[in-house]
Amino acid sequence: MAVKKDFSQLEGLKKQFEQAVALKESRFFYEECIRELAARFLAKVIRRTPVGPGVFEVIRDKENNPVKYKRGKNKGKIRRRQLTNGGVLRRAWTAQTQSQAESGNTPDALSYVKMVNVRKAGSNYQIIITNPMQYASYVEYGHRQTPGKFVPALGKRLKKSWVNGKFMMTISEHELRLEVPNILRKKLNKYLREVLNGK
């Protein structure tokens, strides 16, 4: 007994999938995925990046000696003038240069990721994220310092010989790695629904 089967719908589905995985379409999908992952990574890193008190300079008298408070709760402490607000390291994640971060004229994470170039290296798609501040790696991994040294920008003497890192990038990357399968599964399901519906 012979059974006739109609495969015309499967042939149509096959054509839709072939169109969906065409190089141009798939590249757009991959770039969209990497941009979303980069935006999520930046959001996590920015949230974890500590905000310092800002940059200060010591106020000096005519003889170039530091001026001290004469009364009140700060009596005897050196007077300082604030030059910039804190948060430069945090703003620098979406800045091209150190001066842009210092000016405060930086885009939010999502806008920044839309502007960044996506590179294709072999079968991988990459977005390179950097922080242009010179001290970013010291905050990330920790650093040595000389106890007793006076730092005018902080207005105080250093106490410890080692400052622990904050690991804002390391922790964020580990956290995102655990979330990636679910994020990509949802994006792929949405993409396939759009292909099957002809959008």
C-alpha positions as CSV (number, residue, x, y, z in Angstrom):
1,M,0.0,0.0,0.0
2,A,1.5,3.3,-1.1
3,V,0.8,6.5,0.9
4,K,1.0,9.9,-0.7
5,K,2.6,12.7,1.3
6,D,2.4,16.4,0.7
7,F,5.7,18.1,1.5
8,S,4.9,21.5,-0.1
9,Q,4.6,23.2,3.3
10,L,7.9,21.8,4.4
11,E,9.5,23.1,1.2
12,G,8.1,26.5,1.9
13,L,9.5,26.4,5.5
14,K,12.8,25.3,4.1
15,K,12.9,28.3,1.8
16,Q,12.1,30.6,4.7
17,F,14.9,29.2,6.8
18,E,17.4,29.5,3.9
19,Q,16.4,33.1,3.5
20,A,16.8,33.7,7.3
21,V,20.3,32.3,7.4
22,A,21.4,34.2,4.3
23,L,24.7,35.9,5.2
24,K,23.3,39.5,5.4
25,E,20.4,38.5,7.6
26,S,22.5,36.3,9.9
27,R,25.2,38.9,10.3
28,F,22.6,41.5,11.3
29,F,21.2,39.0,13.9
30,Y,24.7,38.2,15.3
31,E,25.6,41.9,15.6
32,E,22.3,42.6,17.3
33,C,23.1,39.8,19.8
34,I,26.6,41.0,20.6
35,R,25.4,44.6,21.0
36,E,22.8,43.5,23.5
37,L,25.4,41.5,25.5
38,A,27.8,44.4,25.4
39,A,25.0,46.8,26.7
40,R,24.2,44.4,29.5
41,F,27.8,44.0,30.4
42,L,28.3,47.8,30.5
43,A,25.3,48.3,32.6
44,K,26.6,45.8,35.2
45,V,30.2,47.2,35.1
46,I,29.0,50.8,35.4
47,R,26.8,50.0,38.4
48,R,29.7,48.3,40.1
49,T,32.3,51.0,39.4
50,P,33.0,53.0,42.6
51,V,32.5,56.7,42.6
52,G,35.3,58.7,44.2
53,P,35.0,62.0,46.0
54,G,36.4,64.0,43.0
55,V,39.6,65.9,42.5
56,F,40.7,68.5,44.9
57,E,43.6,70.9,45.2
58,V,45.2,72.2,48.4
59,I,44.5,75.8,49.1
60,R,47.8,77.6,49.7
61,D,48.8,81.0,51.2
62,K,51.2,83.6,49.7
63,E,54.2,81.7,50.9
64,N,52.9,78.5,49.2
65,N,52.1,76.8,52.5
66,P,48.9,74.8,52.9
67,V,46.1,76.7,54.6
68,K,44.4,74.9,57.5
69,Y,41.0,75.4,59.1
70,K,41.2,77.5,62.2
71,R,38.0,76.4,63.9
72,G,35.1,74.0,63.7
73,K,35.1,70.2,63.3
74,N,37.8,70.4,60.7
75,K,40.2,72.5,62.9
76,G,43.8,71.8,62.0
77,K,42.9,70.0,58.7
78,I,44.2,71.3,55.4
79,R,41.7,73.2,53.3
80,R,41.0,72.0,49.8
81,R,39.1,73.2,46.8
82,Q,37.1,70.7,44.7
83,L,38.1,70.8,41.0
84,T,35.9,68.0,39.7
85,N,33.1,65.8,40.9
86,G,33.5,62.1,41.4
87,G,32.3,59.5,39.0
88,V,34.9,60.0,36.3
89,L,35.9,56.3,36.2
90,R,32.3,55.4,36.0
91,R,31.6,57.8,33.1
92,A,34.7,56.6,31.3
93,W,33.2,53.3,30.4
94,T,31.3,55.0,27.6
95,A,33.9,57.6,26.8
96,Q,36.5,57.6,24.0
97,T,39.1,59.6,25.9
98,Q,40.0,60.5,29.4
99,S,39.1,64.2,28.8
100,Q,35.7,63.2,27.5
101,A,35.0,61.3,30.8
102,E,36.3,64.2,32.9
103,S,34.0,66.6,31.0
104,G,30.9,64.5,31.8
105,N,29.8,64.5,28.2
106,T,29.4,60.8,27.7
107,P,26.5,58.7,26.3
108,D,24.6,56.1,28.2
109,A,25.5,52.5,27.8
110,L,22.8,51.6,25.2
111,S,23.6,54.6,23.0
112,Y,27.3,53.9,23.3
113,V,26.9,50.3,22.2
114,K,24.9,51.3,19.2
115,M,27.9,53.5,18.0
116,V,30.7,51.0,18.6
117,N,32.0,48.9,15.7
118,V,31.4,45.2,15.7
119,R,34.4,43.2,14.5
120,K,34.2,39.8,12.9
121,A,37.2,37.6,13.7
122,G,36.8,34.2,12.1
123,S,33.4,33.0,13.1
124,N,33.3,35.3,16.2
125,Y,31.7,38.7,16.6
126,Q,33.4,41.2,18.9
127,I,32.9,44.5,20.6
128,I,36.0,45.9,22.4
129,I,35.1,47.8,25.5
130,T,37.9,49.8,27.2
131,N,38.1,52.4,30.0
132,P,40.5,55.2,29.0
133,M,41.3,56.3,32.6
134,Q,44.9,55.5,33.4
135,Y,44.0,54.1,36.8
136,A,41.1,51.8,35.8
137,S,43.2,48.7,36.0
138,Y,44.4,49.6,39.5
139,V,40.8,50.0,40.7
140,E,39.9,46.7,39.0
141,Y,42.8,44.5,40.3
142,G,44.1,46.5,43.3
143,H,47.4,48.2,43.8
144,R,50.4,48.9,46.1
145,Q,50.9,52.3,47.7
146,T,53.3,54.0,50.2
147,P,51.8,54.3,53.7
148,G,52.2,57.8,55.2
149,K,52.4,59.5,51.8
150,F,50.2,62.6,51.6
151,V,47.9,62.8,48.5
152,P,46.7,66.3,47.9
153,A,43.9,65.1,45.6
154,L,42.5,63.1,48.6
155,G,43.6,65.6,51.2
156,K,44.9,62.8,53.5
157,R,47.8,60.4,54.1
158,L,47.7,56.9,52.8
159,K,47.3,54.2,55.5
160,K,47.5,50.8,53.8
161,S,50.3,49.3,51.7
162,W,47.8,47.4,49.5
163,V,44.4,48.5,48.3
164,N,42.1,45.6,47.2
165,G,40.6,45.7,43.8
166,K,36.9,46.2,43.2
167,F,36.8,43.6,40.3
168,M,33.9,45.4,38.7
169,M,34.7,43.9,35.2
170,T,35.6,40.5,36.4
171,I,32.4,40.0,38.5
172,S,30.2,41.5,35.8
173,E,31.7,39.2,33.1
174,H,31.2,36.1,35.3
175,E,27.6,37.1,36.0
176,L,26.9,37.8,32.3
177,R,28.4,34.4,31.3
178,L,25.7,32.7,33.4
179,E,22.9,34.7,31.8
180,V,24.1,34.4,28.2
181,P,22.3,31.1,27.3
182,N,18.9,32.5,28.3
183,I,19.4,35.9,26.7
184,L,20.5,34.3,23.4
185,R,17.7,31.6,23.5
186,K,15.1,34.4,23.8
187,K,16.7,36.4,20.9
188,L,16.8,33.3,18.7
189,N,13.2,32.4,19.4
190,K,12.1,35.9,18.6
191,Y,14.2,35.9,15.4
192,L,12.8,32.5,14.3
193,R,9.2,33.7,15.0
194,E,9.8,36.7,12.8
195,V,11.2,34.5,10.0
196,L,8.3,32.1,10.1
197,N,5.8,34.9,10.1
198,G,7.5,36.5,7.1
199,K,8.5,39.8,8.9
